[in-house]
Amino acid sequence: QPIVFETGSDKLKEESNAALAIIKQYLTDKSYISLLRIECHTDNSGNLAANQTLSEKRALAVCAALVKMGVDCKRLLAVGFGATKPVAGNDTPEGRAANQRVNIINAALRGHAIGGLPVDGGGKLAGDSCPQ
């Protein structure tokens, strides 16, 4: 299921609720996953710095929604990549749509980073997933 936002915003659309419920259930079923990385990506349209910031805000918004559903905030890591990791060309509407995505990645199992890789996956940490 896709996680989608209002255009140019970090506000989650209602149709994201199904995907969020699946993620919550996944973490409930797999208690050994100690850290799940929420990666948000954009296309390269517009200002690259603004896209980076938007991707970080979106990652935090996904984490906040999951925490509101009862997921332990300490199991979530919000990371923004902006337009740095495209999966398609940005020269068509379809390519740009493919690049505007949210990836959910297992980052640590039982407190240990997977494969010795950094838990942030090379992206920019968006901030603390735990409410203040």
All heavy atoms as an XYZ file, in Angstrom:
961
protein
N       0.848     -1.186      0.000
C       0.000      0.000      0.000
C       0.890      1.245      0.000
O       1.905      1.273      0.673
C      -0.891      0.006      1.237
C      -1.801     -1.188      1.392
C      -2.919     -1.185      0.369
O      -3.343     -0.146     -0.099
N      -3.357     -2.355     -0.011
N       0.500      2.271     -0.733
C       1.321      3.480     -0.759
C       1.075      4.373      0.460
O      -0.004      4.380      1.037
C       0.869      4.182     -2.037
C      -0.563      3.766     -2.190
C      -0.619      2.342     -1.669
N       2.110      5.112      0.803
C       1.989      6.191      1.767
C       2.089      7.460      0.948
O       3.082      7.677      0.248
C       3.096      6.122      2.837
C       2.951      4.841      3.652
C       3.044      7.357      3.734
C       4.051      4.630      4.674
N       1.052      8.281      0.991
C       0.999      9.471      0.145
C       0.698     10.720      0.972
O       0.086     10.644      2.043
C      -0.025      9.309     -0.994
C       0.445      8.272     -2.004
C      -1.389      8.909     -0.464
N       1.142     11.840      0.431
C       1.025     13.133      1.103
C       0.303     14.122      0.197
O       0.283     13.960     -1.029
C       2.425     13.690      1.415
C       3.252     12.802      2.275
C       4.035     11.806      1.729
C       3.262     12.955      3.657
C       4.806     10.976      2.516
C       4.021     12.125      4.460
C       4.794     11.133      3.885
N      -0.223     15.160      0.811
C      -0.751     16.261      0.021
C       0.424     16.910     -0.703
O       1.540     16.959     -0.170
C      -1.484     17.257      0.921
C      -2.760     16.666      1.490
C      -3.584     17.665      2.269
O      -3.255     18.869      2.280
O      -4.572     17.227      2.884
N       0.192     17.386     -1.906
C       1.250     17.941     -2.745
C       2.017     19.044     -2.017
O       1.418     19.957     -1.449
C       0.654     18.508     -4.053
O      -0.039     17.441     -4.711
C       1.740     19.043     -4.964
N       3.350     18.901     -2.012
C       4.218     19.910     -1.411
C       4.116     20.020      0.097
O       4.552     21.000      0.679
N       3.561     18.987      0.733
C       3.273     19.044      2.169
C       3.721     17.766      2.852
O       3.954     16.740      2.217
C       1.757     19.220      2.344
O       1.353     18.998      3.674
N       3.818     17.844      4.186
C       4.089     16.641      4.966
C       2.802     16.078      5.572
O       2.846     15.181      6.402
C       5.130     16.912      6.053
C       4.680     17.944      7.071
O       3.672     18.652      6.828
O       5.342     18.067      8.116
N       1.655     16.581      5.121
C       0.364     16.095      5.620
C      -0.006     14.801      4.899
O      -0.139     14.766      3.680
C      -0.726     17.147      5.402
C      -2.045     16.755      6.031
C      -3.023     17.922      5.981
C      -4.211     17.705      6.838
N      -5.216     16.880      6.532
N      -0.147     13.738      5.677
C      -0.510     12.433      5.132
C      -1.942     12.444      4.614
O      -2.840     12.995      5.260
C      -0.385     11.354      6.206
C       1.033     10.946      6.562
C       1.072     10.284      7.933
C       1.594     10.027      5.500
N      -2.140     11.818      3.454
C      -3.498     11.641      2.938
C      -4.135     10.453      3.642
O      -3.452      9.525      4.077
C      -3.470     11.400      1.431
C      -3.132     12.642      0.628
C      -3.319     12.368     -0.853
C      -3.148     13.622     -1.665
N      -3.402     13.353     -3.103
N      -5.458     10.484      3.719
C      -6.195      9.431      4.427
C      -5.938      8.049      3.846
O      -5.918      7.052      4.574
C      -7.692      9.743      4.404
C      -8.497      8.855      5.322
C      -9.943      9.293      5.434
O     -10.210     10.499      5.437
O     -10.798      8.388      5.526
N      -5.689      7.959      2.544
C      -5.459      6.643      1.935
C      -4.149      5.998      2.398
O      -3.872      4.848      2.072
C      -5.532      6.698      0.404
C      -4.617      7.679     -0.239
C      -5.299      8.977     -0.654
O      -6.198      9.448      0.075
O      -4.923      9.521     -1.689
N      -3.348      6.724      3.171
C      -2.123      6.166      3.743
C      -2.407      5.282      4.953
O      -1.546      4.501      5.367
C      -1.172      7.289      4.170
O      -0.798      8.074      3.064
N      -3.604      5.393      5.514
C      -3.918      4.675      6.751
C      -3.771      3.160      6.620
O      -3.334      2.498      7.556
C      -5.326      5.031      7.235
C      -5.404      6.456      7.737
O      -4.391      7.088      8.033
N      -6.611      6.989      7.809
N      -4.112      2.613      5.459
C      -4.002      1.162      5.271
C      -2.541      0.725      5.353
O      -2.217     -0.266      6.013
C      -4.615      0.748      3.934
N      -1.657      1.464      4.708
C      -0.233      1.127      4.746
C       0.319      1.278      6.160
O       1.107      0.449      6.616
C       0.549      2.015      3.779
N      -0.087      2.325      6.849
C       0.380      2.536      8.219
C      -0.070      1.396      9.130
O       0.694      0.934      9.979
C      -0.112      3.884      8.748
C       0.448      5.114      8.027
C      -0.279      6.365      8.481
C       1.950      5.239      8.244
N      -1.291      0.924      8.930
C      -1.796     -0.203      9.731
C      -0.984     -1.471      9.464
O      -0.700     -2.233     10.390
C      -3.275     -0.434      9.440
N      -0.585     -1.679      8.225
C       0.237     -2.845      7.882
C       1.599     -2.753      8.564
O       2.111     -3.734      9.103
C       0.381     -2.962      6.348
C      -0.957     -3.371      5.732
C       1.479     -3.953      5.972
C      -1.015     -3.238      4.225
N       2.195     -1.564      8.563
C       3.501     -1.366      9.201
C       3.385     -1.611     10.709
O       4.227     -2.273     11.313
C       4.053      0.037      8.909
C       4.325      0.191      7.408
C       5.307      0.322      9.725
C       4.519      1.624      6.958
N       2.328     -1.077     11.317
C       2.132     -1.279     12.754
C       2.019     -2.771     13.060
O       2.656     -3.269     13.993
C       0.879     -0.550     13.233
C       0.604     -0.766     14.726
C      -0.757     -0.251     15.125
C      -1.026     -0.374     16.595
N      -0.948     -1.716     17.144
N       1.224     -3.493     12.277
C       1.048     -4.925     12.502
C       2.360     -5.675     12.291
O       2.684     -6.597     13.034
C      -0.041     -5.492     11.587
C      -0.412     -6.913     11.918
C      -0.969     -7.050     13.328
O      -1.875     -6.326     13.727
N      -0.419     -7.972     14.102
N       3.114     -5.274     11.293
C       4.420     -5.883     11.016
C       5.324     -5.768     12.242
O       5.944     -6.746     12.668
C       5.043     -5.188      9.807
C       6.426     -5.646      9.442
C       6.625     -6.855      8.777
C       7.542     -4.872      9.744
C       7.901     -7.278      8.427
C       8.816     -5.285      9.395
C       8.987     -6.491      8.738
O      10.254     -6.907      8.393
N       5.395     -4.572     12.835
C       6.235     -4.383     14.019
C       5.688     -5.133     15.230
O       6.455     -5.624     16.058
C       6.396     -2.899     14.327
C       7.330     -2.149     13.381
C       7.257     -0.644     13.619
C       8.755     -2.645     13.525
N       4.373     -5.234     15.327
C       3.765     -6.000     16.415
C       4.138     -7.476     16.291
O       4.502     -8.124     17.278
C       2.234     -5.836     16.404
O       1.925     -4.446     16.591
C       1.573     -6.670     17.484
N       4.073     -7.991     15.070
C       4.364     -9.408     14.829
C       5.850     -9.739     14.927
O       6.212    -10.874     15.203
C       3.870     -9.824     13.436
C       2.359     -9.789     13.318
O       1.663     -9.734     14.356
O       1.867     -9.808     12.167
N       6.694     -8.775     14.679
C       8.136     -9.015     14.605
C       8.856     -8.175     15.671
O       9.564     -7.227     15.371
C       8.653     -8.674     13.218
C       7.822     -9.321     12.119
C       8.652     -9.892     11.048
C       7.824    -10.512      9.957
N       7.484    -11.877     10.150
N       8.686     -8.581     16.909
C       9.240     -7.811     18.028
C      10.767     -7.762     18.000
O      11.368     -6.888     18.621
C       8.762     -8.390     19.355
O       9.191     -9.736     19.476
N      11.410     -8.665     17.277
C      12.870     -8.670     17.188
C      13.409     -7.559     16.287
O      14.604     -7.288     16.298
C      13.376    -10.032     16.710
C      12.775    -10.476     15.390
C      13.325    -10.079     14.184
C      11.642    -11.289     15.379
C      12.756    -10.472     12.977
C      11.082    -11.688     14.185
C      11.639    -11.276     12.984
O      11.076    -11.661     11.798
N      12.549     -6.904     15.524
C      12.993     -5.746     14.739
C      13.047     -4.572     15.706
O      12.022     -4.056     16.135
C      12.050     -5.460     13.561
C      12.075     -6.638     12.594
C      12.446     -4.162     12.849
C      11.060     -6.559     11.488
N      14.247     -4.166     16.057
C      14.390     -3.123     17.064
C      14.403     -1.721     16.460
O      14.179     -0.752     17.177
C      15.650     -3.355     17.895
O      16.782     -3.495     17.068
N      14.658     -1.607     15.142
C      14.669     -0.282     14.519
C      14.221     -0.391     13.069
O      14.777     -1.163     12.281
C      16.074      0.332     14.586
C      16.184      1.807     14.233
C      15.358      2.670     15.192
C      17.635      2.253     14.263
N      13.201      0.387     12.741
C      12.666      0.450     11.391
C      12.950      1.849     10.847
O      12.589      2.846     11.478
C      11.158      0.190     11.418
C      10.478     -0.100     10.105
C      10.894     -1.481      9.595
C       8.964     -0.052     10.259
N      13.612      1.893      9.697
C      13.956      3.188      9.089
C      12.835      3.605      8.133
O      12.447      2.849      7.254
C      15.281      3.096      8.340
C      15.746      4.408      7.749
C      17.169      4.344      7.207
N      17.324      3.407      6.117
C      18.097      2.318      6.160
N      18.781      2.000      7.241
N      18.191      1.527      5.098
N      12.334      4.809      8.346
C      11.329      5.403      7.466
C      12.082      6.365      6.548
O      12.531      7.422      6.983
C      10.249      6.165      8.268
C       9.681      5.318      9.413
C       9.169      6.698      7.331
C       9.018      4.033      8.996
N      12.238      5.973      5.292
C      12.966      6.786      4.314
C      11.970      7.514      3.417
O      11.082      6.886      2.842
C      13.804      5.904      3.386
C      14.913      5.150      4.016
C      15.732      4.368      2.997
O      15.353      4.306      1.808
O      16.762      3.812      3.408
N      12.136      8.807      3.288
C      11.309      9.572      2.353
C      12.201     10.181      1.284
O      13.299     10.656      1.568
C      10.519     10.650      3.081
S       9.156      9.961      4.041
N      11.701     10.117      0.052
C      12.429     10.566     -1.129
C      11.543     11.518     -1.935
O      10.321     11.399     -1.912
C      12.795      9.376     -2.018
C      13.613      8.335     -1.324
N      14.979      8.288     -1.406
C      13.249      7.288     -0.535
C      15.426      7.260     -0.705
N      14.396      6.643     -0.163
N      12.181     12.422     -2.676
C      11.462     13.331     -3.580
C      12.042     13.198     -4.985
O      13.071     12.551     -5.184
C      11.604     14.800     -3.133
O      12.962     15.209     -3.298
C      11.172     15.000     -1.685
N      11.389     13.859     -5.937
C      11.991     13.983     -7.253
C      12.917     15.204     -7.231
O      13.142     15.796     -6.169
C      10.919     14.085     -8.351
C      10.038     15.318     -8.214
O      10.466     16.332     -7.610
O       8.907     15.279     -8.729
N      13.450     15.600     -8.388
C      14.390     16.721     -8.388
C      13.759     18.028     -8.856
O      14.469     18.973     -9.185
C      15.637     16.388     -9.215
C      15.359     16.313    -10.701
O      14.205     16.341    -11.137
N      16.406     16.187    -11.488
N      12.422     18.092     -8.868
C      11.739     19.324     -9.263
C      11.892     20.382     -8.185
O      11.780     20.087     -6.996
C      10.248     19.055     -9.487
O      10.069     18.115    -10.507
N      12.152     21.616     -8.600
C      12.227     22.713     -7.654
C      13.557     22.777     -6.932
O      14.573     22.251     -7.387
N      13.528     23.402     -5.779
C      14.717     23.658     -4.980
C      15.154     22.384     -4.252
O      14.385     21.797     -3.492
C      14.404     24.781     -3.981
C      15.573     25.130     -3.117
O      15.925     24.380     -2.217
N      16.180     26.273     -3.390
N      16.397     21.980     -4.474
C      16.885     20.725     -3.886
C      16.935     20.783     -2.362
O      16.626     19.798     -1.689
C      18.242     20.364     -4.465
C      18.256     20.032     -5.962
C      19.658     19.667     -6.428
C      17.268     18.920     -6.284
N      17.313     21.928     -1.796
C      17.352     22.057     -0.332
C      15.938     21.956      0.246
O      15.729     21.310      1.283
C      18.005     23.374      0.077
N      14.974     22.555     -0.423
C      13.581     22.477      0.038
C      13.074     21.042     -0.072
O      12.337     20.566      0.804
C      12.698     23.421     -0.776
N      13.478     20.327     -1.123
C      13.085     18.930     -1.268
C      13.666     18.072     -0.147
O      12.999     17.178      0.375
C      13.532     18.377     -2.624
C      12.691     18.885     -3.765
O      11.593     19.388     -3.561
N      13.203     18.765     -4.976
N      14.909     18.355      0.225
C      15.537     17.618      1.327
C      14.751     17.833      2.614
O      14.423     16.890      3.329
C      16.994     18.035      1.501
C      17.699     17.372      2.677
C      17.823     15.877      2.523
O      18.130     15.373      1.455
N      17.586     15.145      3.603
N      14.440     19.087      2.898
C      13.680     19.420      4.104
C      12.308     18.761      4.079
O      11.858     18.210      5.095
C      13.543     20.943      4.248
O      14.859     21.507      4.357
C      12.731     21.332      5.456
N      11.647     18.789      2.923
C      10.331     18.163      2.807
C      10.423     16.658      3.061
O       9.580     16.092      3.766
C       9.729     18.435      1.422
C       8.357     17.824      1.162
C       7.319     18.352      2.148
C       7.927     18.104     -0.277
N      11.439     16.019      2.526
C      11.576     14.571      2.745
C      11.774     14.263      4.232
O      11.233     13.275      4.744
C      12.711     13.981      1.898
O      13.975     14.400      2.332
N      12.519     15.100      4.937
C      12.715     14.897      6.369
C      11.409     15.092      7.136
O      11.067     14.295      8.020
C      13.786     15.855      6.888
C      15.167     15.578      6.331
C      16.158     16.688      6.612
O      16.027     17.361      7.660
O      17.069     16.893      5.786
N      10.661     16.136      6.792
C       9.382     16.387      7.467
C       8.395     15.258      7.208
O       7.639     14.868      8.101
C       8.790     17.718      6.997
C       9.512     18.930      7.540
C       8.849     20.204      7.051
C       9.508     21.424      7.641
N       8.867     22.672      7.173
N       8.415     14.733      5.995
C       7.514     13.628      5.678
C       7.883     12.371      6.459
O       7.000     11.660      6.947
C       7.521     13.355      4.174
C       6.751     14.414      3.400
C       6.781     14.172      1.908
N       5.819     15.044      1.234
C       5.618     15.069     -0.067
N       6.320     14.266     -0.865
N       4.725     15.886     -0.583
N       9.165     12.103      6.589
C       9.592     10.939      7.366
C       9.136     11.067      8.819
O       8.637     10.100      9.421
C      11.110     10.774      7.282
N       9.284     12.253      9.374
C       8.818     12.482     10.751
C       7.305     12.357     10.860
O       6.791     11.858     11.858
C       9.275     13.857     11.244
C      10.724     13.952     11.702
C      11.114     15.398     11.973
C      10.956     13.097     12.934
N       6.579     12.794      9.823
C       5.114     12.690      9.842
C       4.673     11.232      9.850
O       3.716     10.866     10.547
C       4.524     13.429      8.642
N       5.362     10.388      9.082
C       5.042      8.961      9.081
C       5.307      8.375     10.464
O       4.479      7.636     11.013
C       5.837      8.207      7.991
C       5.660      6.702      8.126
C       5.419      8.680      6.601
N       6.452      8.715     11.050
C       6.766      8.223     12.398
C       5.723      8.687     13.401
O       5.259      7.891     14.229
C       8.162      8.689     12.814
S       9.503      7.881     11.920
N       5.334      9.962     13.331
C       4.342     10.501     14.265
C       3.013      9.759     14.135
O       2.361      9.454     15.141
C       4.145     11.993     14.030
N       2.612      9.451     12.909
C       1.358      8.721     12.698
C       1.447      7.318     13.292
O       0.486      6.839     13.918
C       1.035      8.661     11.213
N       2.595      6.665     13.123
C       2.771      5.318     13.684
C       2.784      5.354     15.214
O       2.196      4.479     15.864
C       4.049      4.682     13.140
C       3.993      4.287     11.664
C       5.392      3.969     11.140
C       3.048      3.101     11.471
N       3.436      6.351     15.784
C       3.459      6.492     17.247
C       2.034      6.709     17.765
O       1.628      6.117     18.768
C       4.405      7.640     17.666
C       4.235      7.999     19.137
C       5.855      7.263     17.371
N       1.274      7.524     17.050
C      -0.118      7.775     17.440
C      -0.942      6.482     17.414
O      -1.878      6.316     18.186
C      -0.734      8.813     16.499
C      -2.068      9.328     16.927
C      -2.525     10.457     16.014
C      -3.894     10.955     16.440
N      -4.374     12.031     15.582
N      -0.545      5.544     16.553
C      -1.233      4.251     16.450
C      -0.744      3.259     17.505
O      -1.242      2.141     17.577
C      -1.017      3.660     15.053
C      -1.649      4.463     13.948
S      -1.160      3.877     12.306
C      -2.141      2.387     12.191
N       0.273      3.639     18.292
C       0.745      2.779     19.368
C       2.111      2.159     19.159
O       2.551      1.365     19.983
N       2.805      2.499     18.077
C       4.154      1.975     17.850
C       5.125      2.699     18.780
O       5.038      3.920     18.955
C       4.572      2.160     16.369
C       6.025      1.781     16.151
C       3.659      1.354     15.459
N       6.039      1.968     19.377
C       7.065      2.549     20.252
C       7.985      3.441     19.415
O       8.632      2.973     18.472
C       7.868      1.434     20.912
C       8.944      1.934     21.865
O       9.174      3.155     21.962
O       9.571      1.068     22.516
N       8.055      4.705     19.760
C       8.851      5.667     18.993
C      10.328      5.294     18.925
O      11.017      5.639     17.958
C       8.688      7.076     19.565
S       9.286      7.281     21.261
N      10.811      4.544     19.905
C      12.224      4.155     19.923
C      12.550      3.118     18.840
O      13.722      2.855     18.566
C      12.609      3.618     21.297
C      12.543      4.676     22.387
C      12.908      4.076     23.735
C      12.578      4.990     24.862
N      11.178      4.941     25.283
N      11.526      2.573     18.211
C      11.727      1.586     17.144
C      11.692      2.228     15.750
O      11.792      1.528     14.749
C      10.660      0.496     17.222
C      10.755     -0.328     18.489
C       9.669     -1.368     18.547
N       9.940     -2.462     17.611
C       9.044     -3.390     17.300
N       7.832     -3.360     17.803
N       9.363     -4.353     16.444
N      11.559      3.549     15.692
C      11.420      4.249     14.418
C      12.548      5.248     14.212
O      12.924      5.971     15.135
C      10.081      4.982     14.370
C       8.829      4.117     14.547
C       7.610      4.998     14.713
C       8.672      3.167     13.367
N      13.060      5.295     12.995
C      14.116      6.239     12.628
C      13.676      6.964     11.360
O      13.508      6.336     10.306
C      15.434      5.503     12.391
C      16.654      6.367     12.111
C      17.022      7.191     13.342
C      17.819      5.503     11.674
N      13.467      8.262     11.465
C      13.026      9.082     10.329
C      14.245      9.616      9.586
O      15.110     10.264     10.177
C      12.166     10.239     10.830
N      14.304      9.334      8.266
C      15.446      9.736      7.450
C      14.944     10.341      6.141
O      14.055      9.782      5.495
C      16.361      8.520      7.150
C      17.540      8.929      6.296
C      16.843      7.875      8.440
N      15.519     11.472      5.774
C      15.184     12.106      4.506
C      16.331     11.989      3.521
O      17.496     12.126      3.890
N      16.000     11.717      2.283
C      16.998     11.606      1.222
C      16.830     12.677      0.154
O      17.668     12.785     -0.739
C      16.927     10.227      0.560
C      17.555      9.138      1.375
C      16.812      8.427      2.291
C      18.891      8.825      1.222
C      17.389      7.413      3.056
C      19.482      7.819      1.975
C      18.721      7.114      2.888
N      15.756     13.450      0.209
C      15.524     14.430     -0.840
C      15.512     13.742     -2.192
O      14.900     12.693     -2.373
N      16.240     14.323     -3.161
C      16.282     13.778     -4.529
C      17.561     13.003     -4.800
O      17.915     12.762     -5.951
C      16.129     14.921     -5.522
N      18.266     12.579     -3.741
C      19.599     11.985     -3.924
C      19.603     10.539     -4.382
O      20.644     10.044     -4.809
C      20.416     12.072     -2.611
O      19.753     11.299     -1.602
C      20.580     13.519     -2.158
N      18.465      9.825     -4.286
C      18.438      8.401     -4.647
C      17.261      8.100     -5.578
O      16.344      7.360     -5.220
C      18.355      7.537     -3.388
C      19.606      7.598     -2.514
C      19.453      6.757     -1.278
C      20.106      5.415     -1.502
N      20.066      4.563     -0.301
N      17.289      8.646     -6.787
C      16.178      8.370     -7.709
C      16.166      6.901     -8.132
O      17.212      6.268     -8.222
C      16.463      9.292     -8.895
C      17.940      9.507     -8.865
C      18.325      9.478     -7.400
N      14.966      6.391     -8.378
C      14.809      5.030     -8.896
C      14.359      5.060    -10.356
O      14.224      4.017    -10.990
C      13.813      4.193     -8.049
C      14.371      3.956     -6.661
C      12.450      4.852     -7.994
N      14.109      6.261    -10.874
C      13.666      6.445    -12.252
C      14.151      7.816    -12.717
O      14.597      8.643    -11.917
C      12.143      6.361    -12.338
N      14.062      8.051    -14.014
C      14.426      9.362    -14.550
C      13.432     10.415    -14.099
O      12.254     10.129    -13.904
N      13.896     11.627    -13.937
C      13.026     12.724    -13.530
C      12.505     13.513    -14.724
O      11.948     14.594    -14.557
C      13.786     13.665    -12.579
C      13.849     13.114    -11.177
O      12.832     12.919    -10.524
N      15.061     12.852    -10.702
N      12.662     12.967    -15.932
C      12.283     13.687    -17.139
C      10.864     13.381    -17.619
O      10.417     13.935    -18.617
C      13.291     13.423    -18.260
C      13.563     11.941    -18.474
O      13.148     11.127    -17.628
O      14.199     11.598    -19.486
N      10.142     12.521    -16.895
C       8.743     12.237    -17.226
C       7.908     12.304    -15.953
O       8.436     12.106    -14.846
C       8.581     10.822    -17.833
O       8.894      9.846    -16.830
C       9.465     10.624    -19.070
N       6.611     12.544    -16.085
C       5.748     12.534    -14.893
C       5.778     11.193    -14.163
O       5.760     11.154    -12.932
C       4.350     12.821    -15.452
C       4.597     13.550    -16.730
C       5.881     12.979    -17.280
N       5.847     10.087    -14.926
C       5.887      8.761    -14.316
C       7.176      8.563    -13.513
O       7.157      7.995    -12.415
C       5.769      7.669    -15.395
C       4.457      7.669    -16.136
C       4.371      8.723    -17.250
O       5.404      9.287    -17.661
O       3.250      8.995    -17.689
N       8.286      9.022    -14.056
C       9.559      8.916    -13.355
C       9.572      9.739    -12.083
O      10.032      9.279    -11.028
N       9.077     10.970    -12.178
C       9.024     11.823    -10.984
C       8.127     11.202     -9.920
O       8.452     11.212     -8.730
C       8.561     13.228    -11.363
C       9.634     14.027    -12.105
C       9.273     15.482    -12.295
N       8.105     15.669    -13.154
C       8.133     15.673    -14.489
N       9.279     15.500    -15.127
N       7.038     15.862    -15.183
N       6.994     10.623    -10.348
C       6.081      9.973     -9.392
C       6.767      8.798     -8.701
O       6.599      8.594     -7.496
C       4.810      9.526    -10.100
N       7.554      8.025     -9.452
C       8.262      6.883     -8.865
C       9.300      7.341     -7.846
O       9.556      6.655     -6.855
C       8.931      6.053     -9.952
N       9.899      8.495     -8.078
C      10.938      8.998     -7.180
C      10.366      9.609     -5.902
O      11.072      9.720     -4.907
C      11.827     10.001     -7.913
C      12.690      9.318     -8.946
O      13.064      8.163     -8.793
N      12.992     10.021    -10.023
N       9.110      9.983     -5.918
C       8.442     10.522     -4.726
C       7.871      9.336     -3.964
O       6.759      8.889     -4.215
C       7.324     11.482     -5.124
C       7.807     12.674     -5.900
C       6.655     13.468     -6.496
O       5.499     13.275     -6.166
N       6.993     14.375     -7.387
N       8.642      8.820     -3.024
C       8.253      7.569     -2.386
C       8.675      7.523     -0.922
O       9.501      8.302     -0.484
C       8.879      6.385     -3.128
C      10.387      6.343     -3.020
C      11.029      5.373     -4.004
N      12.453      5.226     -3.746
C      13.388      6.092     -4.108
N      13.068      7.195     -4.739
N      14.662      5.863     -3.818
N       8.093      6.552     -0.231
C       8.459      6.241      1.148
C       8.913      4.784      1.146
O       8.194      3.907      0.677
C       7.266      6.415      2.109
C       7.665      6.030      3.531
C       6.737      7.839      2.062
N      10.107      4.545      1.654
C      10.612      3.183      1.808
C      10.664      2.852      3.294
O      11.069      3.690      4.100
C      12.010      3.029      1.207
C      12.019      3.151     -0.297
O      11.016      2.955     -0.963
N      13.170      3.477     -0.843
N      10.272      1.636      3.614
C      10.301      1.149      4.990
C      11.360      0.052      5.034
O      11.233     -0.960      4.357
C       8.925      0.594      5.406
C       7.791      1.590      5.101
C       8.938      0.162      6.859
C       7.900      2.915      5.820
N      12.411      0.268      5.828
C      13.573     -0.613      5.826
C      13.875     -1.102      7.237
O      13.954     -0.302      8.179
C      14.825      0.143      5.297
C      14.541      0.860      3.975
C      16.029     -0.788      5.217
C      14.312     -0.032      2.792
N      14.071     -2.409      7.386
C      14.563     -2.935      8.662
C      15.992     -2.433      8.839
O      16.848     -2.691      7.998
C      14.563     -4.461      8.666
C      13.171     -5.049      8.614
O      12.214     -4.436      9.059
N      13.054     -6.233      8.060
N      16.259     -1.709      9.922
C      17.585     -1.138     10.148
C      18.372     -1.871     11.230
O      19.600     -1.894     11.194
C      17.465      0.338     10.509
N      17.678     -2.461     12.204
C      18.368     -3.171     13.281
C      17.496     -4.311     13.793
O      16.273     -4.176     13.882
C      18.717     -2.223     14.425
N      18.158     -5.405     14.103
C      17.494     -6.567     14.689
C      18.094     -6.808     16.067
O      19.324     -6.851     16.212
C      17.700     -7.813     13.826
C      17.223     -7.731     12.381
C      17.591     -9.003     11.630
C      15.731     -7.500     12.323
N      17.228     -6.938     17.043
C      17.676     -7.182     18.424
C      18.793     -6.234     18.841
O      19.760     -6.629     19.477
C      18.095     -8.633     18.579
C      16.953     -9.613     18.410
C      17.370    -11.059     18.608
N      16.245    -11.934     18.452
C      15.827    -12.463     17.293
N      16.474    -12.176     16.169
N      14.779    -13.248     17.245
N      18.660     -4.976     18.434
C      19.615     -3.945     18.846
C      20.889     -3.868     18.036
O      21.769     -3.080     18.359
N      21.001     -4.640     16.975
C      22.223     -4.643     16.162
C      21.901     -4.222     14.733
O      20.978     -4.775     14.115
C      22.872     -6.029     16.160
C      23.266     -6.497     17.518
N      24.364     -5.997     18.184
C      22.700     -7.410     18.346
C      24.457     -6.585     19.370
N      23.458     -7.439     19.501
N      22.682     -3.269     14.222
C      22.494     -2.818     12.846
C      22.632     -3.997     11.894
O      23.467     -4.875     12.097
C      23.519     -1.738     12.503
N      21.816     -4.012     10.875
C      21.815     -5.112      9.917
C      23.006     -4.980      8.976
O      23.233     -3.931      8.371
C      20.495     -5.136      9.122
C      19.349     -5.439     10.088
C      20.548     -6.162      8.003
C      17.979     -5.350      9.478
N      23.772     -6.062      8.862
C      24.884     -6.113      7.925
C      26.009     -5.144      8.203
O      26.795     -4.844      7.316
N      26.072     -4.614      9.404
C      27.133     -3.678      9.741
C      26.979     -2.318      9.081
O      27.883     -1.494      9.137
N      25.855     -2.070      8.438
C      25.613     -0.797      7.762
C      25.129      0.246      8.760
O      24.547     -0.100      9.791
C      24.569     -0.991      6.664
C      24.939     -1.976      5.559
C      23.747     -2.197      4.635
C      26.133     -1.470      4.776
N      25.322      1.534      8.458
C      24.780      2.564      9.349
C      23.251      2.503      9.344
O      22.644      2.282      8.285
C      25.292      3.879      8.754
C      25.672      3.564      7.352
C      26.016      2.105      7.315
N      22.650      2.669     10.494
C      21.198      2.549     10.582
C      20.478      3.638      9.802
O      19.323      3.463      9.423
C      20.701      2.516     12.048
C      21.147      1.237     12.737
C      21.111      3.753     12.810
N      21.153      4.767      9.521
C      20.499      5.843      8.769
C      20.494      5.605      7.262
O      19.886      6.352      6.503
C      21.120      7.196      9.089
C      22.569      7.325      8.655
O      23.064      6.501      7.867
O      23.222      8.282      9.121
N      21.162      4.556      6.798
C      21.166      4.224      5.391
C      21.847      5.256      4.501
O      21.708      5.221      3.287
N      22.557      6.185      5.103
C      23.235      7.212      4.334
C      22.414      8.471      4.116
O      22.850      9.400      3.441
N      21.222      8.507      4.684
C      20.374      9.691      4.561
C      20.591     10.641      5.720
O      21.416     10.417      6.586
N      19.815     11.726      5.722
C      19.924     12.720      6.784
C      18.846     12.450      7.824
O      17.651     12.387      7.507
C      19.750     14.127      6.215
C      19.958     15.187      7.265
C      19.936     16.582      6.689
C      20.126     17.567      7.822
N      19.656     18.898      7.454
N      19.277     12.271      9.070
C      18.319     12.074     10.156
C      17.382     13.261     10.231
O      17.822     14.411     10.216
C      19.035     11.878     11.483
C      19.868     10.592     11.614
C      20.574     10.561     12.958
C      18.998      9.369     11.436
N      16.090     12.966     10.321
C      15.082     14.022     10.267
C      14.782     14.617     11.640
O      14.183     15.671     11.726
C      13.809     13.477      9.648
N      15.187     13.954     12.686
C      14.883     14.417     14.027
C      14.414     13.260     14.896
O      14.437     12.104     14.460
N      14.000     13.561     16.079
C      13.589     12.564     17.059
C      12.180     12.089     16.782
O      11.265     12.907     16.638
C      13.685     13.166     18.458
C      13.560     12.152     19.558
O      13.231     10.986     19.274
O      13.792     12.528     20.724
N      11.983     10.791     16.689
C      10.673     10.212     16.443
C       9.798     10.186     17.701
O       8.604      9.941     17.607
C      10.800      8.784     15.916
O      11.478      8.775     14.700
N      10.397     10.427     18.858
C       9.649     10.404     20.112
C       9.090     11.793     20.405
O       9.826     12.784     20.373
C      10.539      9.937     21.254
S      11.051      8.214     21.101
N       7.779     11.863     20.708
C       7.167     13.161     21.023
C       7.831     13.772     22.254
O       8.228     13.065     23.173
C       5.718     12.830     21.306
C       5.518     11.401     20.942
C       6.852     10.763     20.804
N       7.925     15.048     22.236
C       8.576     15.768     23.345
C       7.609     15.997     24.473
O       6.514     16.257     24.374
C       9.135     17.086     22.864
C      10.162     16.918     21.774
C      11.342     16.043     22.174
O      11.849     16.132     23.273
N      11.766     15.170     21.282
